[in-house]
Amino acid sequence: MTTSIRNITIIAHVDHGKTTLIDNLMKQSGSFRENEVVDERLMDSGELEKERGITILAKPASINWKDSRINIIDTPGHRDFAAEVERVLSMADGALLLIDSAEGVMPQTKFVLAKALKQGLKPIVVINKLDKADQRADEVLNETFDLFVSLDANEEQLDFPVIYASGRSGWASSEIDGPRENLNPLLDLVIDHVKPAEFDKSKPFAMLSTLLYADSFLGRSLVGRISQGTAKANQQIKALNLDGEKVDEGRLTKIFRYEGTKKVPIEVGEAGDIVVIAGLEKANVADTICDTEVDIPIQATPIDPPTMSIKITVNSSPLAGTEGKKLTSTQIRERLVQEAQNNVGISFSENENKDSFEISGRGELMLEILLTQMRREGFEMTVSPPRVLFQKNENGEKLEPIEEITMDLDEEFSSKVIDSMNKRKGKLIDLKDTGKNKKRLIFHAPTRGLMGYTSRFLTLTKGTGVINRIFHSYGKFEGDMEGRRNGALISMEQGKAVAFAIYNLQARGEMFVTHNDPVYSGMIVGLSPKPGDMIINVMKGKKLTNMRTQGTDENVVLTPVRKMSIAEQLSMLNSDEALEITPNSCRLRKAVLDPHERKKLSKLSEAS
């Protein structure tokens, strides 16, 4: 057993280089054989993580340095997965706060640092990406100090050590112009600055379950830091929830420790170490796993509540069952219950008939990732428009979630962006000149108005702007907000779309279908530039005649269909519409497909 254990977490804004830095730390500390093939961004193990280049799940790894073992926990940088970060901080003795030397302090940096300081951690500031041409390390350091002050850091926390690094190039130095050889200075600083927490090994075993993995061989695997005592293979254990009630008991079948990114079986786990245990079937995240003698649970950090929800039901369109394999409400329910158990940031509820399920999460990205994963697993489903979750204060006033939006853009686009945010009830809080004709705008705006706004922002800034959003607080309800102005172009009947019909309808608005795409009555096949829905026929073929004159057989040229993400499509939905998701397609549709039924319902709603 290594006597000295340091548990550190790496926290940073999305895309500031956490995962790349861990890759190089592990390579340089000898975690791999010389001839071993190592993936890039090794810690991003999920398919979606590799594709999008973002970390979704927090993951531990371990490296041995000198006579100590350093357990490193990689955390997500996106605000929607903040529940992962909040839990993981309870396992750490110290934190590396990673900041991009050009972008500087960003919203997520602020959010995660506030949580770390509250836990009493003393972060090491790593100013990363120093190999960038537009690096401004000195200014960024001043911004970071101001951030610590604004978050009420104590004197010890304000006296933070600083190190300059390039995770991609694999070097760290205590000076901006210091030697750029390897990452050893960073590892030495971790050993010197982070003091290993002191635990009582004589008490009976107890640990707080922080992460949960489903393993096909071991069943439920719970990850946590042992708070007291030692865990031995085959000992009797139980699980207590936060109220101290027993929720599960069994035998500790396996204990694993991390060596690099691999799990290695051990016989005894000591206090202070991060371990993976198997043997309990019902124990969940935030439960205390302990010896049968222990009766008092370890307190867990409360998780911030979700701000947005969607309803998921079975796919009821005429094309249901043509692409997916998992179609029934029972299969969808099981998958959503499993997700709610594994992911603390998500909550699950259902109606009495158990055929309609409501999933609530932190934001659009979290819900989009879940829907994308289910889609890849072969599910078909119908999803309602996202709904913001309101709260009430002591006086009974309605409150809604407000977000802080930070935008970096060229000066020429700022007036258009400010105008678009005003329409969404956004308030401009700060406007900074960041040099080279660039501006940084900071807004506070209701979540309701921001659904799908990222794509609109990229259009306004011609793809050059950077937008970051983070939950700020619950604020006063801002009143009614303008919905989608465009009416829907709705298919008249079921069949395959025809190029000739689409070509003639293109002038009516933007089309979402192209030649030979399957359509059905009630499916939204395009958007009209004017308000008001319109029923159209996209299956009308060309009448065949024996007339052959110049100009009658012109080439039909169709405008390419815009590719939209699930989040964009959900943001376009009106309250009487839904999104059909299958493994191969996403189709916008009316919630009620029959046009006569729709008319009846609209008259009833007008009358009421």
Disulfide bonds with the S-S distance in Angstrom:
none
